[in-house]
Amino acid sequence: MILSEIVTSGLRQLNNRLQRGDNPDQLGSGLYANVYRRKSDPNTVTKVARAVTHKSSDDGYVGFIQHIIDMHNPYFPQVSELKEIVDRDGEFAGYVVRMEKLQTLHQLSD
């Protein structure tokens, strides 16, 4: 089994746990991440993403989220958790972000 298969397998297991637990609603998915809504907190989403770089410090999205956390700016989404996922060799494999669920302007005007 090559490293990418191990990492993909680990992220797949995490995604499966989220779907079985308190997070049955998958709101979206893309090439790098899946987003889930928590049943117990409909205003929060959990994003599970795979790494696109070898180090978290080189990942632009991780840097952006960390900047939001450090700024405490009320005009940015509120992030409650940023957790890095590492593989068996201690290499950066992805991340989990728990953050405020954003609404479209159309949803807010209803």
Protein Blocks (a to p, Z undefined) as FASTA:
>chain_A
ZZklmmmmmmmmmmmmmmmmmmlbcfbdcfkbccdddfklmkbccdddddfbfbfklpmk
lmmmmmmmmnopakbccdfbdcddddfkopafbdcddddddddfklmmZZ
